[in-house]
Amino acid sequence: MLATILWDFPNHIPIAGFQLRFYSLMFIISFVLGQYGMQYVFKKENINPKLMDSLVYWMVGATIIGARLGHVFFYDWGYYKEHLSEIFMVWKGGLASHGAAVVIVLAMIYWSKKIAKQHPLWTLDRIVIVVALAAGFIRMGNWFNSEIYGAPSNGLFQTVFVEDARGSLLRGYAGSLSSVEFETTERELTTDSLVYPILTASLRFRNLNEDQIAKYTDIYLSKILDSQRKDRKNLLAIDGNTSDIFSDDEGLYSEIDVLGIPRHPTQLFEAFGYWIIFITLALLYLKTSVGERRGFLLGMFLLLLFGFRFFIEYLKEIQVSFEQTMSLNMGQWLSIPLVSIGVLLVVISKKEKL
């Protein structure tokens, strides 16, 4: 039997009545570490440290604005062209790394020429090192958010993300369901060429008697799970399955078996991949002869990160419906020109020394 990771972790930390989202925390950590990294570069190369503050402001702004616009225009323009006022509502979700890459380059060109008085490639060759580090933390934020996960598949690290299913059930029962918890079992079911782990769902309802709880669980649970969007479906009802009713100090609750959809934990694959790229770029930078090749580190960043991104997309769940008819998904199409530019920069950099 394959080992299954049941990813059932809160996406926030409650602090004195305030909810700190792990995704936001990962963003903060990435920028703090990135700032320390660039401070090292500035000190090593005798750059005015007063430029550091403005660099951080430009990087943070470029990352958020670029990632948001990338999502809006590359993935969901059909919606946002009818809801222009929501374009900059970042808190509603929707960021794309390809958009961030484009706007960061543009912002660093402006910052280099107008503020730092440096060649843009000097800045970009160094900033991409910490960008690779940040990219890993942002993917960890996606892991905590149970988003941008892999396609259904059995594997060594197969994972069932249950947070979407919990939200669907809480909404579907319209306030009647107070809590739902999931546990793994030693059982599994093979169908459609996949081995599905069987999970036990425990549902606790408000102010319902035993007959009502049985009806709500046996009839409505399958309808709610079946109504989920295909690309957000992580639990399946088992045909003809019925629940058991139990009682404890808190009252009555039902338990019923469901099928967990096993997926690739691509957020973790990407995070560790990006951190390996960060280490590679950092080591290359510390080699003086490589660090002096203008555009080389930028080229290696584009080649390695978006080359890796191209292949990892084969393991991912389709994010938007129009990708279902595409030979390559949007992430892959957007990666191809960036990889090509990376190859070109690596080749040209042999002739472009500082």
N, C-alpha and C positions, 0 to 999 in steps of 0.2 A: 504493500500500500504506500502511496506517495505521501510525504509529509505536507501538511497544509498550514500556511500561515493565515490565521484568522485576524485580519486587520480591523480591530474594533477599538480605536483609540480616539479620545476627544481631540478636536482640532483647536482647542483653546485652553488657556490656564485661567481659572477664576482668581482674581487678585482684588480683594477689598471691594467687591461689587462690580469690578471691571473685568471684561473678558479679553485677555491678551491672546490673540490668535497666533498659533505656531508659525503660520505663513508669514505674518508680519515680523515675528521674532527672527525667522531665518533671513528676511530682508535686512533687518537691523544688524545681525551678526555679519552678514556678507559685506555690508558697507563699512562696518567698523574694522574688520580684518583687512579689507581693501585699502582703507585709509592708512593703516599701519604699514602695509606693503609699499604703498607709494611714498610714505615718509622715509622708508629705508632707501628707496630709489633716489629721492631728492637729496638725502644726506650723502649717499654714495657718489653722486654726480655733482655735488655742490650747487644744487638748484635752490633758489630763494624759497625758504619754507613758508613764507607768507602767501605763496601761490596755492598752497595746499587747500585752504578753505574754499577758494573759488572753484578749484578742481572738483572737490566733493559735491558742491552745489550743482555744478553742471552735469556731473555723472549721475547723481540721483535723479535730477529732473529729466535728463535724456533717457535714462533707463525706464522710468515710469511712463513718460509720454510716448516714447517709441514703442514700448511693449503694448501699451493700450491701443495706439493707432494701428499697430500691426495686426492685432486681433480684429479690430473694427473693419479694416479694409481687406485683409487677406482671408478672414474666416467668416465674418458675419455682416458684410455690408448690406445684404438684403434686408436685415432687421434694422440696422442703425440708420439707413437712409430715410426710414420712416420715423425714427426716434432720435433725431439729431441731439436733443437735449441730454441724452443718456451717454453720449460718446465719452465724456470725461468722468462718468460715475464709476471710477475704478473699483470702489468697494463692492460693486455688484458682480465683480469677477470678469475675467477675460483679458489675458495678457499673452503676447506672442514674442518669443525670443528673436525671431527674424526682424521684426519691427524695431526691437531694442537695438539690434546690431547696426541697423542703418542709421538710426537717429544718434546713437553714440558716436559713430564715425563723423557725422556732420557736426555734432556739438564739439568734438575734440579738435576738429579742423578749425572751427571758429575760435575756441579757447586758445589753441596754440598760436594762431596768428595775431589775434587782437589783445590777448591778456598775457600769455606766457612768453610771447616773442620767440617761440621755438618752431622748428620744422614740424608739421603735423605728424609725419611718420615717426619722429622721435617720441612724441606723446603716445601715439597708437601702439608702437612697439612695446611700450611699457605698461600701458593701461590694460592691454588684453591679458596680461598675466593674472591680474587680480579679477578681471571679468570672468575668467575660467573658474577661479575659486568661488566667486559669487554664484555662478551658474549652478554649481553643485549644491549650494545651500538652498537656492530657490527650488531646485527639484526636490530637496528634502521637504520644503514647504508644501509642494504638491503631494508628497507622500502623506503628510499629516492631514491634508485636506481630502484625501482619497479621490484624487483627480488626475487626469492625464495618465491613466494606467494602461496596462497592456491588454491585448486581445485575449479571448478565452483560449487557454492552452494548459495542458498538463506539463509540469516541469519540476526541476529540483526545488525551485523556490516558488511554487505555485501559491497564489495568494487570493483570498476571498475578501473583498472590500464590502463591508456590510453597512457602512454609514448611510449611503444613499437609500438602501432598503429600509433602514430604520426611519429615515425621514419620510419616505413614501408611506409607510404604515401609519406613522403618527398623523400625517396629513389626511390619509385616506379614511381613518376612523373618526376624523373630525372632532377630536377632543375626548372621545370615549376611551382611548388607549392612553394610559398614564406612563407606561414604560415598556420597552422590549429589549431583551437581552439574547445573545446568541452563544452557543457552546459547540465545540467540535465533538464529533463522535468517532468511533473506530470503523464506522460503516461507510459504504460508498455505492454509487450506482453508475453503471456504464451505459451511455446512450449517445448517439450522434458522434461517435468516435472520441468522446471525451469521458474521462472518469470524474464524476461529480462527487465531491465529499458531501456527506449528509450532516447537516447541522440541526441542532435542536433550538427552536425559537421559543422563548418564554414570554408570554404576553400578559400584562396585568392591566385590567380594565377598571374603570371607575363606575361604581354604583350599579353593577350588573349582577344578576343571579346566575346560578350554574347553567341553566338552560340557555340563557342569553349569551353567556360567554362561549359556550360550545357552538352556537349558531354563528356568532361573530367570527370565530376562529375558522370553523370548518367551511363556511360559505364565502365570507368576504375576503379572507386573507388571500386566496388564490386570485380573486378578481383584482385586488389592489396590486399584487405583484405583477400580474399579467399586463396591467395598464402602464407599467413603466416604459420609458423610452428604451429601445433596443440597446443603444450604446451606453445606457446607464443602468442596465439590468444586471444585478449581482446575486440575486436569489430567485429560485424558481419553486413554485408549489409542486408537491407530489400528487399526481392524480389519485383521487379516491382516499387520500390520507385524512384521518380524523385526529382530533386532539384529545389529550387527557387533561382532566381538571384536578387541581391540587389546592390545598389550603395551608397557609402558614399564619404567622402572627399579624401579617399585614392584610390578610384576606385571601380571596380566591385568585387563582391565576391559571392559565392554560399553557400547555406545552404541545408543540407540534413539530414534526420533522420537515425540513425544507432542504432543497438542493442548493449548495453554494456553487457559483460559477467560478472555477479556478482561472486565474489570470497571471500573465507575466507582471512582476513588480517593476515595470520599466522606469519608474521614478528613481528607484535605487540603482538600477543599472546605469542610468544617465548620471546620477550624482557621483558615483564612484568613477565613472568614465571621465567626467569633467575634472575631478580632482587629480586624476592621473595626468590629464593634459596640463593642469596647472603646475604640477611638479615638473613635468617635462619642459615647459616654457621657462620656469624659474631657473632650472639648471642650465638651459641654453643661454639665458640672459647673463648668468654668472660667468659664462665663457666669454672673455673680452672680445675675441675675434668675431664671435657670432653677434654679440650685442652691438657691434659697430656696423653691421650690415643693415642699412636703412630699409625698413619694410619686411625684413626676414621674419621677425617674431610675429608681426601682424599676419603675414602670409601663413606661417605655421599654425597660428591660432585658427584662421578660417579653414585651412585644410583639415586639421585634426578635429576641431570641434564640430564643424558642420558635415564633415565626412562621416564622423561617428553618428551624428544626428540622422544622416540619410539612412544608414543601415538599421539603427534602432527603431526607426519608424515602421519597419516591417513587423515588429513585435507589438505595436501599439493598436489600441482600439481607435477606430475612425472617430474623429472629433465632431465633424459636421456632416450632414446628410449628403451634400453634393460630392463629397469625396468618394462615395460608393461607386460612382461611375468612372472614376479616374484611374488610369494605369498606374500612376504614382500619386501619393497623397500630397496635400498642399505643403506640408513640411518638407517633403522630399524635393518638390519642384523649387521651393524657395532656397533650399540648400545648394542646389547645383550651381547657380551663378556665384555664390559665395565661395564654394570650394574652388571653382575655376579662377576666381580672382586671387585666392590664396596661392594656388599653384603658380600663377603669373608673378605674384610678388616674390615668392621664394626664388624663382629663376632670375628675375630682374635684380634682386637684392645683391647678387654677386658683383654687379657693376656699380651699385649705388652705395658707396661708403660715406660715412659722415666726415 
